[in-house]
Amino acid sequence: MSDLPDRKARGPTERQSLDIRIGGWRTRCDTQYQTFRLEQWLRVKRTNEVAQRDGLRDRGFKTVSVMRLLRCKGLYEATCGHLCFVNLHGQHCGPYKRVTEGVQWSRPLAATNVLFYTATRACNQPGDPMLDLTFDTPKPKVIAGAKHDWELVIGMEVHAQVSSNAKLFSGASTKFGNEPNANVAFVDAAMPGMLPVINEYCVEQAVRTGLGLKAQINLSSAFDRKNYFYPDLPQGYQISQLYHPIVGEGEVLVELGDGTARLVRVERIHMEQDAGKSIHDMDPNMSFVDLNRTGVCLMEIVSRPDIRGPEEAAAYITKLRQILRYLGTCDGNMQNGNLRADVNVSICRPGQYEKYQETQDFSHLGTRCEIKNMNSMRFIQQAIDVEARRQIAIVEAGGTVDQETRLYDPDKGETRSMRSKEEAHDYRYFPDPDLLPLEIEQAWVDDIAAALPELPDDKKARFIKDFGLTDYDASVLTADVDTAGYFEEVAQGRDGKQAANWVINELFGRLKKDDTDISDSPVSPAQLGGIVDLIASDAISGKIGKDLFEIVYTEGGNPADIVEARGMKQVTDTGAIETAVDDIIAANPAQVEKAKANPKLAGWFVGQVMKATGGKANPKAVNEIVAQKLSID
C-alpha cells in the first residue's frame, strides 16, 4: 500500500496525486480539493484472497477495487479530477472514469475484519446520506457427508466465441448454421504450405474484453502450439497462448440475490482456435466431422478457485455473459455453443480453504476434477452438486480422487470419466514457429478503452440515480443490453418509474407468454412511450392503457390515433361523472347506508360508476365525487 496523506485542511486550488493499492490495482487519483467538504465513510469488507497476491498479508486485509466502490453508488460527473486504472507495471489499462467532485483518501484505520477509508469530497448539501458500500461475502456451500461436513471449491474456464465475421487465422466465415464444412479455408483444413495470418479484429475484441473485466492488458503476448490428435483437429495441434496470454489478471464482482457478493478473480484470458465437431449419431457404423467451427477464435477466461457453490457458479457465468454482451465481444449464445464452461470442482474440510488463502498452497484443497463443455446454467449447478457428492463418497470411504476430465449426463444425473486430466507437458507446448510474438501499442489499447460502452454495473447505478428506480428494477432492466436500451428509449423524457413498470410488468409479461425476445417485440419503444404519455396526461386511465397496450401489441398502430379513433379517452367531465354517481346512489339506498357506516364499502360505488362509464371515467375524480356524495371523509 502506498503512503496515503493524513487528513488535513486543504486550500481550494491545491492538487495532489495519490497512488492507492487496492484489490490488486494501483489506482491513481488526481483530485482538486475545495474548502467545503463532507466526510463520508467507505466501508469495505475484509476478504483475504488478494492480500497474499498484493503482498499485504501482514496487514491482513484486501478490498474490492476503488472503481467498484465509486461505481456502485453512481458517483459520476466530476467537476474536476479523474480516476484511471493503472496496472502493477505502471501501464494505463483502462478508460478514465469520472469521480465525484474530488475525493481525498486518508490512511486506513485498522479494525476487526473491516478496512475503513475516509473520503472527503466537495458537497453543497451537508445532510447528504452516508455512503454504505459494504457487502457481505456469501457463505460457502456445505454438504454433509456420512462422517464430516465438506465445503466446495470451484474454478471456471469459460470459452467465449469472439464475435467476428472471420476466424482467428483465416478469412473463412464464422456464421452459425451454414452447411457442414462450408466455412473452411485452406488454413483451417491444414493444407500443406498454408500459413496462419492473425485477424486483428479478434485481438481487438480480446483486449476489449480484458478492459471490461478491469484486467491487465499485456502489450506483448505470443502463441503456442498445443499438440494433440483428434479427427476434428486437422492440424494435429491447437494454436493457443499458454505462456504469454494477451490479458492478465482481472476480476468479476458477482452479486447474488440475497444481497451478498463474491469477488471472483480472473487469472488470465487467452486466445485460441476452436476445434471442429464430431458427429456420432448420423450413422451406426461411422462418424462424421464438421470443420465449420475449426479455427474460430475463442477467448478462454480462466478464474481463480474463488467460487464456493453451485449457485455462485451460475451467477458468475451469468454476470460474465452479461458483460461480454454489453461489450459486444461475444453473443453469449450457450445453445449454439458460443459460450461454454469447463467447471473444476474439488472439496475440502471447513477451515482448509482459509489456509489455502493464507498460503496459496493448493495442498490444503482436494484434488480437482474438470467437468467438460457445460452450456446450461441448470446443468452446471446440477453437475457441481453431483460431482461434489461423488468425491465426498470416495474420500469418506478411504479412497482418493483422481484428477481427471469428466462429462455430466443429465439424464442419469451423474458424471462419468472422459480421460485422465493432462498437464501442460502432456501437450508438448512450444512457441508456434509460423507466428511472430504479438506486440500491441498502448495508444491502441487506450483508443479501445476510450470507446468502451457503459457496462452493466455503471448502467444500473445510473438508472437508479437518474430514473429513481429500485435496485431490483434496475437489475432486471440492465440484465440484458437490449432490454436496457429498450427501457432507456421508453424512459427518455418521461417518468422513469412508470416507464419501468410498463416495461417490466406489461411488456415482459406478454413477451414471456409468447416466448418472444425483446429484440422482436411487436411494440416499439416509441409506441410504449406513447401509451405512458397518454396515461401521464390523463387522456386515458391505467386500465384503458392495458387495453390499449393489447391493441398495439396485436394490431400495431399509433397509440394516440387508436385512442382517438376508438373513443377510448377517459371521461374527465366532472358533470358527467357526477350524474353517473347520482344515478348509482339513487338506485341503491341500502348500499348507501352501509357505506356511510363502513366507508371502505364506498369502493363498491366507484366500481359501479366505472362499469357504467365503460371504464372511461377518471378514477381519481370518481373517488372524490363518491366520497363527497356519501359525506365520507
Stockholm file with secondary structure:
# STOCKHOLM 1.0

chainA/1-633         MSDLPDRKARGPTERQSLDIRIGGWRTRCDTQYQTFRLEQWLRVKRTNEVAQRDGLRDRGFKTVSVMRLLRCKGLYEATCGHLCFVNLHGQHCGPYKRVTEGVQWSRPLAATNVLFYTATRACNQPGDPMLDLTFDTPKPKVIAGAKHDWELVIGMEVHAQVSSNAKLFSGASTKFGNEPNANVAFVDAAMPGMLPVINEYCVEQAVRTGLGLKAQINLSSAFDRKNYFYPDLPQGYQISQLYHPIVGEGEVLVELGDGTARLVRVERIHMEQDAGKSIHDMDPNMSFVDLNRTGVCLMEIVSRPDIRGPEEAAAYITKLRQILRYLGTCDGNMQNGNLRADVNVSICRPGQYEKYQETQDFSHLGTRCEIKNMNSMRFIQQAIDVEARRQIAIVEAGGTVDQETRLYDPDKGETRSMRSKEEAHDYRYFPDPDLLPLEIEQAWVDDIAAALPELPDDKKARFIKDFGLTDYDASVLTADVDTAGYFEEVAQGRDGKQAANWVINELFGRLKKDDTDISDSPVSPAQLGGIVDLIASDAISGKIGKDLFEIVYTEGGNPADIVEARGMKQVTDTGAIETAVDDIIAANPAQVEKAKANPKLAGWFVGQVMKATGGKANPKAVNEIVAQKLSID
#=GR chainA/1-633 SS CCCCCCCCCCCTTCEEEEEEEETTEEEEEEEECCSSEEEEEEEEECCCHHHHHTTCGGGTCCCCCHHHHHHHTTCCCCSSCEEEEECTTSCBCSCCBCCSSCCEECCCEEETTEEEEEEEEECSCTTCCCCCCCCCCCCCCEEECSSSEEEEEEEEEEEEECCCSBCSSSCCBCCTTCCTTCSCCTTTTTCTTCCCCCCHHHHHHHHHHHHHTTCCBCSEECCEEEECCCTTCTTSEEEECSSSCSBCCEEEEEECTTSCEEEEEEEEEEEEECCCEEECSSCSSCCEEECTTTTCEEEEEEECSCBCSHHHHHHHHHHHHHHHHHHTSCCCCTTTTSEEEEEEEEEECTTHHHHHHHHCCGGGSCCCEEEEEECCHHHHHHHHHHHHHHHHHHHHTTCCCCCEEEEEETTTTEEEEEEECCCGGGGTCEECTTSCCEECCHHHHHHHHHTCCCCHHHHHHHHHHHHCCCHHHHHHHHSSHHHHHHHHHHHTTSCHHHHHHIIIIIIHHHHHHTTCCGGGCSSCHHHHHHHHHHHHTTSSCHHHHHHHHHHHHHHCCCHHHHHHHTTCCCBCCHHHHHHHHHHHHHHCHHHHHHHHHSGGGHHHHHHHHHHHTTTCBCHHHHHHHHHHHTTCC
#=GC SS_cons         CCCCCCCCCCCTTCEEEEEEEETTEEEEEEEECCSSEEEEEEEEECCCHHHHHTTCGGGTCCCCCHHHHHHHTTCCCCSSCEEEEECTTSCBCSCCBCCSSCCEECCCEEETTEEEEEEEEECSCTTCCCCCCCCCCCCCCEEECSSSEEEEEEEEEEEEECCCSBCSSSCCBCCTTCCTTCSCCTTTTTCTTCCCCCCHHHHHHHHHHHHHTTCCBCSEECCEEEECCCTTCTTSEEEECSSSCSBCCEEEEEECTTSCEEEEEEEEEEEEECCCEEECSSCSSCCEEECTTTTCEEEEEEECSCBCSHHHHHHHHHHHHHHHHHHTSCCCCTTTTSEEEEEEEEEECTTHHHHHHHHCCGGGSCCCEEEEEECCHHHHHHHHHHHHHHHHHHHHTTCCCCCEEEEEETTTTEEEEEEECCCGGGGTCEECTTSCCEECCHHHHHHHHHTCCCCHHHHHHHHHHHHCCCHHHHHHHHSSHHHHHHHHHHHTTSCHHHHHHIIIIIIHHHHHHTTCCGGGCSSCHHHHHHHHHHHHTTSSCHHHHHHHHHHHHHHCCCHHHHHHHTTCCCBCCHHHHHHHHHHHHHHCHHHHHHHHHSGGGHHHHHHHHHHHTTTCBCHHHHHHHHHHHTTCC
//
